[in-house]
């Protein structure tokens, strides 16, 4: 709940200019749906959830519904979302893992060069799916990739800083449907995290920590079989807290001028 409120607080202040870029939708009326596409009904939406079903391609909308159909409705046992800030544990890789990791990281960096603008991201099928999260940025999702195996060059999410003009790519976010922790990058430094009770409406994360499908006005993802990893692969946004830290201090708002609820999360 703290994350959802924080996201709304940030977008209503620091990200107010994003609407002019056509990235953050206008506030909709209260409506509901049984799938990722909206239909008239009693369940309310979050203030910025888009009501236009045509904002995402039909195949992406179908991918969301297919993902909801096969995903567990259960919450993760230790889902913490983006509430863990600060430095991540990072160990030296052994001689066997280092070459593999270097190759995977190079593939990710090269892929980032091809997706470093909103126009390129949109052309590749990624659509904005959230408001700004302190220390993380805005998630652009290609929903048809979530149920695919981990590939360092093909993330299901891109992280953009929409506070910049023009917006800039700052990192990748791998979101993978899997019954267990994905293999991911070589070594033990890629600490995956999980989100709980996601309600997806028109390709947008309407709410998080929703108790069950009956309370969701769209496609419901419990989260226990969905794993997320942030990777700070973009040159210029290298993360001193760790290559896979949940948050990046370069994306944290100034403490002195930011309300507590909209600041970067502190270390656990």
Secondary structure as UniProt FT lines:
FT   HELIX           2..11
FT   TURN            12..15
FT   HELIX           16..21
FT   TURN            47..48
FT   HELIX           53..55
FT   HELIX           58..70
FT   TURN            77..78
FT   TURN            81..82
FT   HELIX           95..113
FT   HELIX           118..123
FT   TURN            124..125
FT   STRAND          127..128
FT   TURN            134..136
FT   STRAND          137..141
FT   HELIX           143..145
FT   TURN            146..147
FT   TURN            152..153
FT   STRAND          157..161
FT   TURN            162..163
FT   STRAND          168..177
FT   STRAND          198..201
FT   TURN            202..203
FT   STRAND          204..207
FT   HELIX           213..215
FT   STRAND          219..221
FT   TURN            224..225
FT   STRAND          226..231
FT   TURN            235..236
FT   TURN            240..241
FT   TURN            243..244
FT   HELIX           249..251
FT   TURN            256..257
FT   HELIX           260..262
//
